[in-house]
């Protein structure tokens, strides 16, 4: 099974996920949102598996800094996708793709249940 981990390398939650994967011998490929970007097709694919409310990080400083107009745009899937492409920090991290099965966020217990 191919395991892909998407995120930002300096994010504490992504660091915890990578440490857990390494410690548990799970081979994975890391995709850095900031350097490699994220395209619309990928985001739409994730949204087939997780709700927008899960994928869009409304708790972070990037979201809080959005204008009211952009926050309103983020309520629709198309608007949120455009905003997440423009500012990948709006994506809750990490996103884990295990052979097409998508999970968002990290907890050691949650990952233990996946692997």
Backbone as CSV, one residue per row, in Angstrom:
resi,resn,N_x,N_y,N_z,CA_x,CA_y,CA_z,C_x,C_y,C_z
1,UNK,0.850,-1.179,0.000,0.000,0.000,0.000,0.890,1.234,0.000
2,UNK,0.525,2.179,-0.844,1.227,3.445,-0.904,0.670,4.379,0.166
3,UNK,1.563,4.964,0.947,1.159,5.903,1.989,1.756,7.266,1.650
4,UNK,0.879,8.256,1.559,1.300,9.624,1.296,0.872,10.489,2.462
5,UNK,1.774,11.327,2.927,1.482,12.251,4.007,1.630,13.660,3.458
6,UNK,0.575,14.443,3.577,0.552,15.811,3.072,0.560,16.773,4.249
7,UNK,1.348,17.839,4.121,1.375,18.822,5.181,2.455,19.860,4.969
8,UNK,2.813,20.489,6.059,3.854,21.516,6.087,4.893,21.036,7.092
9,UNK,6.166,20.956,6.701,7.167,20.322,7.561,7.357,20.955,8.931
10,UNK,7.133,22.254,9.073,7.361,22.886,10.380,6.121,22.873,11.274
11,UNK,5.023,22.261,10.820,3.799,22.145,11.624,4.022,21.085,12.709
12,UNK,3.729,21.433,13.949,3.946,20.507,15.062,3.161,19.209,14.901
13,UNK,1.936,19.286,14.428,1.120,18.085,14.263,1.689,17.196,13.164
14,UNK,2.173,17.802,12.099,2.807,17.030,11.021,4.086,16.369,11.546
15,UNK,4.842,17.092,12.347,6.058,16.509,12.932,5.718,15.296,13.785
16,UNK,4.651,15.381,14.576,4.231,14.250,15.411,3.824,13.058,14.547
17,UNK,3.098,13.321,13.470,2.677,12.244,12.573,3.883,11.578,11.919
18,UNK,4.824,12.367,11.464,6.024,11.807,10.819,6.839,10.989,11.818
19,UNK,6.965,11.499,13.034,7.683,10.762,14.076,6.998,9.436,14.349
20,UNK,5.669,9.432,14.433,4.921,8.201,14.691,5.119,7.210,13.551
21,UNK,4.993,7.685,12.316,5.165,6.802,11.156,6.573,6.198,11.134
22,UNK,7.574,7.031,11.369,8.964,6.548,11.396,9.163,5.523,12.508
23,UNK,8.673,5.814,13.709,8.862,4.934,14.869,8.149,3.597,14.690
24,UNK,7.094,3.597,13.874,6.326,2.378,13.672,6.632,1.693,12.335
25,UNK,7.697,2.129,11.704,8.172,1.465,10.491,7.242,1.575,9.296
26,UNK,6.462,2.649,9.237,5.550,2.841,8.109,6.262,3.689,7.052
27,UNK,6.482,3.101,5.882,7.112,3.835,4.784,6.075,4.776,4.173
28,UNK,6.478,5.998,3.915,5.559,6.989,3.360,6.326,7.995,2.524
29,UNK,5.603,8.688,1.678,6.149,9.795,0.911,5.518,11.064,1.460
30,UNK,6.349,12.085,1.678,5.854,13.349,2.221,5.684,14.368,1.101
31,UNK,4.549,15.040,1.104,4.244,16.092,0.137,4.092,17.405,0.902
32,UNK,4.977,18.336,0.631,4.974,19.649,1.288,4.041,20.593,0.532
33,UNK,2.907,20.950,1.165,1.941,21.859,0.561,2.582,23.157,0.092
34,UNK,3.444,23.699,0.928,4.006,25.022,0.643,4.907,24.992,-0.594
35,UNK,5.728,23.958,-0.717,6.674,23.887,-1.829,6.073,23.240,-3.067
36,UNK,5.263,22.204,-2.874,4.749,21.443,-4.004,3.324,21.821,-4.385
37,UNK,2.679,22.616,-3.553,1.321,23.041,-3.834,0.314,21.912,-3.687
38,UNK,-0.917,22.232,-3.987,-2.009,21.275,-3.925,-3.002,21.690,-5.003
39,UNK,-3.377,20.741,-5.857,-4.252,21.123,-6.965,-5.715,20.809,-6.681
40,UNK,-6.560,21.355,-7.511,-8.004,21.234,-7.330,-8.459,19.776,-7.361
41,UNK,-7.881,18.991,-8.255,-8.265,17.582,-8.367,-7.996,16.836,-7.073
42,UNK,-6.855,17.081,-6.476,-6.498,16.427,-5.219,-7.479,16.832,-4.105
43,UNK,-7.747,18.119,-3.988,-8.671,18.604,-2.959,-10.070,18.023,-3.158
44,UNK,-10.550,18.006,-4.394,-11.881,17.429,-4.660,-11.909,15.940,-4.317
45,UNK,-10.804,15.251,-4.587,-10.715,13.840,-4.235,-10.796,13.626,-2.736
46,UNK,-10.103,14.447,-1.971,-10.153,14.343,-0.513,-11.560,14.604,-0.005
47,UNK,-12.233,15.573,-0.633,-13.577,15.938,-0.178,-14.618,14.862,-0.478
48,UNK,-14.258,13.875,-1.258,-15.143,12.720,-1.456,-15.087,11.803,-0.232
49,UNK,-14.023,11.941,0.568,-13.800,11.064,1.723,-14.010,11.752,3.065
50,UNK,-13.782,13.061,3.098,-13.944,13.810,4.357,-14.757,15.068,4.075
51,UNK,-15.557,15.497,5.038,-16.350,16.715,4.817,-15.476,17.974,4.808
52,UNK,-15.982,18.987,4.142,-15.278,20.268,4.086,-14.982,20.788,5.483
53,UNK,-15.905,20.599,6.411,-15.709,21.070,7.786,-14.495,20.418,8.437
54,UNK,-14.134,19.227,7.990,-12.954,18.542,8.525,-11.686,19.021,7.831
55,UNK,-11.738,19.195,6.516,-10.538,19.530,5.747,-10.119,20.993,5.901
56,UNK,-11.068,21.897,6.022,-10.753,23.319,6.125,-10.455,23.667,7.581
57,UNK,-9.257,24.170,7.818,-8.823,24.511,9.176,-9.323,25.899,9.551
58,UNK,-10.450,25.918,10.227,-11.044,27.198,10.639,-10.478,27.700,11.964
59,UNK,-9.643,26.915,12.619,-9.103,27.310,13.922,-7.762,28.026,13.825
60,UNK,-7.121,27.956,12.684,-5.778,28.510,12.544,-5.755,30.003,12.297
61,UNK,-4.574,30.565,12.429,-4.408,32.007,12.234,-4.657,32.421,10.786
62,UNK,-4.374,31.538,9.836,-4.592,31.879,8.426,-6.075,32.119,8.168
63,UNK,-6.920,31.255,8.698,-8.364,31.420,8.522,-8.849,32.682,9.238
64,UNK,-8.395,32.871,10.456,-8.842,34.048,11.225,-8.442,35.358,10.550
65,UNK,-7.365,35.329,9.764,-6.898,36.534,9.083,-7.656,36.809,7.776
66,UNK,-8.481,35.863,7.334,-9.232,36.074,6.100,-10.240,37.208,6.269
67,UNK,-10.529,37.861,5.172,-11.576,38.882,5.184,-12.930,38.190,5.368
68,UNK,-13.915,38.953,5.760,-15.254,38.392,5.905,-15.754,37.834,4.570
69,UNK,-15.395,38.496,3.477,-15.804,38.021,2.154,-15.181,36.657,1.852
70,UNK,-13.896,36.482,2.191,-13.243,35.188,1.961,-13.798,34.115,2.891
71,UNK,-14.118,34.480,4.116,-14.743,33.507,5.022,-16.083,33.051,4.463
72,UNK,-16.819,33.972,3.861,-18.098,33.613,3.233,-17.851,32.699,2.027
73,UNK,-16.814,32.988,1.243,-16.455,32.126,0.092,-16.119,30.724,0.565
74,UNK,-15.489,30.614,1.722,-15.051,29.321,2.248,-16.212,28.421,2.634
75,UNK,-17.411,28.950,2.688,-18.569,28.133,3.037,-19.000,27.225,1.887
76,UNK,-18.641,27.582,0.664,-18.950,26.720,-0.478,-17.727,25.875,-0.815
77,UNK,-17.967,24.700,-1.358,-16.851,23.822,-1.707,-15.917,24.477,-2.714
78,UNK,-16.477,25.073,-3.759,-15.643,25.703,-4.792,-14.820,26.852,-4.213
79,UNK,-15.443,27.669,-3.387,-14.726,28.780,-2.772,-13.642,28.312,-1.831
80,UNK,-13.944,27.289,-1.029,-12.953,26.754,-0.092,-11.778,26.143,-0.840
81,UNK,-12.054,25.434,-1.922,-10.982,24.832,-2.712,-10.063,25.916,-3.260
82,UNK,-10.633,26.968,-3.800,-9.813,28.069,-4.328,-8.956,28.682,-3.230
83,UNK,-9.544,28.887,-2.063,-8.791,29.469,-0.952,-7.691,28.525,-0.459
84,UNK,-7.975,27.215,-0.387,-6.964,26.256,0.068,-5.809,26.156,-0.927
85,UNK,-6.106,26.305,-2.216,-5.029,26.310,-3.206,-4.167,27.563,-3.051
86,UNK,-4.820,28.671,-2.807,-4.123,29.944,-2.653,-3.306,29.970,-1.363
87,UNK,-3.864,29.434,-0.280,-3.212,29.417,1.029,-3.301,28.008,1.609
88,UNK,-2.346,27.133,1.295,-2.396,25.747,1.779,-2.445,25.622,3.301
89,UNK,-2.092,26.677,4.019,-2.185,26.633,5.479,-3.629,26.517,5.950
90,UNK,-4.581,26.730,5.054,-5.995,26.584,5.391,-6.422,25.113,5.453
91,UNK,-5.560,24.216,4.996,-5.869,22.792,5.023,-5.452,22.230,6.378
92,UNK,-6.381,21.544,7.021,-6.047,20.909,8.301,-4.987,19.848,8.034
93,UNK,-4.024,19.772,8.924,-2.877,18.896,8.710,-2.731,17.897,9.836
94,UNK,-2.064,16.816,9.490,-1.711,16.332,8.153,-2.893,15.628,7.488
95,UNK,-2.769,15.477,6.178,-3.701,14.645,5.424,-2.943,13.367,5.100
96,UNK,-3.522,12.236,5.456,-2.899,10.933,5.240,-3.704,10.179,4.190
97,UNK,-3.022,9.747,3.142,-3.645,8.957,2.080,-3.031,7.569,2.124
98,UNK,-3.845,6.599,2.519,-3.404,5.200,2.590,-4.096,4.445,1.472
99,UNK,-3.493,4.477,0.282,-4.070,3.772,-0.854,-5.470,4.247,-1.193
100,UNK,-5.703,5.544,-1.104,-7.003,6.114,-1.436,-7.927,6.306,-0.249
101,UNK,-7.529,5.834,0.912,-8.312,6.063,2.134,-7.722,7.285,2.823
102,UNK,-8.557,8.284,3.018,-8.092,9.590,3.492,-8.457,9.806,4.950
103,UNK,-7.495,10.303,5.724,-7.779,10.756,7.085,-7.076,12.098,7.289
104,UNK,-7.651,12.901,8.167,-7.150,14.254,8.400,-6.872,14.425,9.879
105,UNK,-5.742,15.061,10.188,-5.347,15.267,11.574,-4.499,14.109,12.063
106,UNK,-4.034,14.221,13.300,-3.182,13.172,13.856,-3.493,12.935,15.317
107,UNK,-3.548,11.670,15.667,-3.473,11.236,17.057,-2.787,9.873,17.015
108,UNK,-1.970,9.590,17.997,-1.250,8.312,18.024,-2.237,7.149,18.028
109,UNK,-3.290,7.240,18.821,-4.285,6.167,18.854,-4.984,6.016,17.507
110,UNK,-5.287,7.121,16.879,-5.939,7.072,15.580,-5.057,6.404,14.539
111,UNK,-3.789,6.766,14.503,-2.870,6.155,13.542,-2.663,4.676,13.864
112,UNK,-2.602,4.330,15.145,-2.442,2.917,15.529,-3.606,2.105,14.996
113,UNK,-4.799,2.679,14.984,-5.967,1.986,14.456,-5.962,1.860,12.950
114,UNK,-5.232,2.736,12.274,-5.153,2.696,10.813,-4.122,1.723,10.304
115,UNK,-3.070,1.525,11.094,-1.977,0.657,10.662,-1.961,-0.569,11.523
